[in-house]
């Protein structure tokens, strides 16, 4: 497969229902979203990075954060996230789109690179590392072709499919070929995303322990640290995996 341009789109908003404004919560002096972008910039498989937020006034602060971090920002519909992604991908002339959500400050750029390579080698329309998941919740990533995104944007009518970007693609195996990358060890029971205050406290403590030695610490570093801190692992034990923020 001709790789073409790989565009990473991080979707983020201020109006999270469970922890409003979480993307601006400070981790070692910088907003949580800025910390995630710092990590994604280290991906070698991604050609360009953009944050896709809404055109609501409440998300002006996200646009300002992007300007401060020298990251492109696209603004579109709050509720029609599928249209937001499609418009963004067209403007940046993407061939393939990596979808990330702005509530995952432990995103591992090496895992993103692994997924991109897997997707290109498999020559599919869509690939993920989370359907089904084997990595901790918070390391999820998806990649799909611009062609598949255009079809979904044009034809999807279900509100859920418009809000969550990929359901239209996933529900039509006769039209779209999909694949899933799996880790050797199933770690899907671990929760490293941020939906609740306890999640944020967990992530903050991870950064405070690992960042100074290696700002782009990997997921294996986090795993080693957490396994040595059982009380930390118990801090945010929630049974439900995150659907993905807008």
C-alpha positions in Angstrom: 0.0 0.0 0.0 1.2 3.5 -0.9 1.5 5.1 2.5 0.5 8.6 1.5 0.1 11.2 4.2 -0.6 10.0 7.7 -2.5 12.6 9.7 -3.0 12.2 13.4 -6.2 13.9 14.7 -6.6 14.3 18.4 -10.2 15.1 19.3 -10.6 17.3 22.4 -13.3 19.4 24.0 -13.8 21.3 27.3 -17.4 20.1 27.8 -16.6 16.6 29.1 -19.6 15.4 31.2 -17.8 13.6 34.0 -14.8 15.8 34.4 -15.4 19.1 32.7 -12.3 20.9 31.5 -10.1 17.9 32.1 -7.8 18.6 29.1 -6.5 21.7 30.9 -5.8 20.1 34.3 -2.2 20.7 35.1 0.5 17.9 35.0 3.9 19.2 36.1 3.1 22.8 35.1 1.4 22.1 31.7 -2.1 21.2 30.7 -2.9 17.5 30.3 -3.6 17.9 26.6 -0.2 19.7 26.1 1.5 16.7 27.7 -0.3 14.3 25.4 0.6 16.4 22.3 4.2 16.4 23.5 4.2 12.6 23.3 2.4 12.3 20.0 4.9 14.6 18.4 7.5 11.9 18.9 5.8 9.5 16.6 7.9 8.9 13.5 5.0 7.4 11.4 2.8 10.5 11.7 3.4 13.1 9.0 1.2 15.8 10.6 -0.6 16.4 13.9 -3.8 18.4 14.4 -6.2 18.9 17.2 -9.9 18.8 16.2 -12.1 20.6 18.6 -15.5 22.3 18.4 -16.4 25.7 17.2 -18.1 26.4 20.6 -16.8 29.4 22.5 -16.0 27.1 25.4 -13.3 25.5 23.3 -11.5 28.7 22.5 -9.0 27.8 25.2 -8.1 24.6 23.4 -7.4 26.6 20.2 -5.2 28.9 22.3 -3.4 25.9 23.9 -2.7 24.5 20.4 -1.2 27.9 19.3 1.0 27.9 22.4 2.2 24.4 21.7 2.7 25.0 17.9 0.1 22.4 17.0 -2.5 22.9 14.3 -6.1 23.2 15.4 -9.2 22.6 13.4 -12.7 23.6 14.7 -16.0 22.0 13.6 -19.2 20.6 14.9 -19.4 19.7 18.6 -21.8 16.8 18.1 -21.1 15.7 14.6 -17.6 14.5 15.2 -17.6 12.4 12.0 -18.1 15.6 10.0 -15.4 17.3 12.1 -12.9 14.6 11.2 -13.8 14.5 7.5 -13.5 18.3 7.1 -10.3 18.3 9.0 -8.8 15.4 7.0 -9.8 17.1 3.7 -8.1 20.4 4.6 -4.9 18.7 5.6 -5.0 16.4 2.5 -4.7 13.2 4.5 -4.5 9.7 2.9 -4.8 7.9 6.3 -6.1 9.2 9.6 -4.9 8.2 13.1 -7.7 8.9 15.6 -6.7 9.7 19.2 -8.7 11.3 22.0 -7.5 14.1 24.2 -8.1 12.3 27.5 -5.2 9.9 27.1 -2.0 11.7 28.3 -0.1 8.4 28.5 -0.4 7.8 24.7 2.8 5.9 23.6 4.2 7.2 20.3 5.9 3.8 19.7 2.6 2.0 19.9 1.1 4.5 17.5 3.9 3.8 15.1 3.4 0.0 15.5 -0.3 0.4 14.6 0.4 2.5 11.6 2.9 0.0 10.3 0.5 -2.9 11.0 -2.3 -1.1 9.1 -0.1 -0.4 6.1 1.2 -4.0 6.0 -2.3 -5.5 6.3 -3.6 -3.2 3.5 -6.9 -2.7 5.2 -9.5 0.1 5.4 -9.3 0.3 9.2 -7.1 -1.0 12.0 -7.0 -0.5 15.7 -5.4 -1.8 18.9 -8.6 -1.8 20.8 -11.2 -4.0 19.1 -10.8 -6.1 21.1 -8.4 -4.4 23.5 -5.2 -5.9 24.8 -3.5 -2.7 26.0 -4.5 -0.6 29.0 -7.4 1.7 28.5 -5.8 5.0 27.5 -3.4 3.6 24.9 -6.2 3.1 22.3 -5.6 4.2 18.7 -7.3 3.8 15.4 -6.3 4.4 11.8 -8.5 4.4 8.7 -8.3 5.5 5.1 -9.5 8.8 3.8 -11.7 6.8 1.4 -13.4 5.0 4.2 -13.9 8.3 6.1 -15.4 10.0 3.1 -17.9 7.2 2.6 -18.8 7.3 6.3 -19.2 11.0 6.4 -21.4 11.0 3.3 -23.6 8.0 4.2 -23.8 7.7 8.0 -27.1 8.9 9.4 -27.3 7.3 12.9 -26.5 9.9 15.6 -24.2 7.5 17.4 -22.2 7.0 14.2 -22.0 10.7 13.7 -20.8 11.3 17.2 -18.2 8.5 17.5 -16.6 8.6 14.0 -16.0 4.9 13.2 -19.2 2.8 14.0 -20.3 3.2 10.3 -17.1 1.6 9.1 -17.1 -1.2 11.7 -20.7 -2.2 11.1 -20.2 -2.9 7.4 -17.6 -5.7 7.1 -18.8 -6.4 3.5 -17.6 -3.0 2.5 -14.6 -2.3 4.7 -11.8 -4.6 5.6 -10.6 -4.2 9.2 -7.8 -5.6 11.4 -6.8 -5.5 15.0 -3.3 -5.4 16.5 -2.9 -7.3 19.7 -0.3 -7.2 22.4 1.4 -10.4 23.6 0.0 -9.9 27.1 -3.6 -8.9 27.7 -3.5 -5.7 29.8 -6.9 -4.5 29.0 -8.0 -4.6 32.6 -5.7 -1.6 33.4 -7.1 1.9 33.2 -4.8 4.7 32.1 -7.3 7.1 30.6 -8.8 10.2 32.3 -12.5 10.3 32.8 -12.8 10.8 36.6 -10.8 12.8 39.2 -9.2 9.5 40.4 -8.0 8.8 36.8 -6.3 12.2 36.7 -4.6 11.6 40.1 -3.3 8.3 38.8 -1.8 9.8 35.6 -0.3 12.8 37.5 1.5 10.5 39.9 2.9 8.5 36.9 4.2 11.6 35.4 5.8 12.8 38.6 7.5 9.5 39.0 8.8 9.0 35.4 8.9 12.2 33.5 12.2 13.7 34.9 14.2 10.6 33.8 12.6 10.3 30.4 9.9 12.7 29.2 8.7 10.2 26.6 8.5 7.2 28.9 6.9 4.2 27.3 4.0 2.1 28.4 6.4 -0.6 29.7 7.9 2.0 32.0 4.4 2.8 33.3 3.6 -0.9 33.7 6.7 -1.5 35.7 6.1 1.5 37.9 2.4 0.6 38.5 3.2 -3.0 39.3 5.5 -1.8 42.0 2.8 0.5 43.4 -0.3 -1.7 44.1 -2.1 1.1 45.9 -1.7 3.3 42.8 -3.2 0.6 40.5 -6.2 0.4 42.8 -6.7 4.2 42.7 -8.8 4.2 39.6 -10.2 0.7 39.1 -13.2 1.2 37.0 -14.9 -1.7 35.1 -15.9 0.2 31.9 -13.6 1.2 29.1 -13.8 4.7 27.7 -15.9 5.3 24.6 -13.8 8.3 23.5 -14.3 12.0 24.1 -15.5 14.5 21.6 
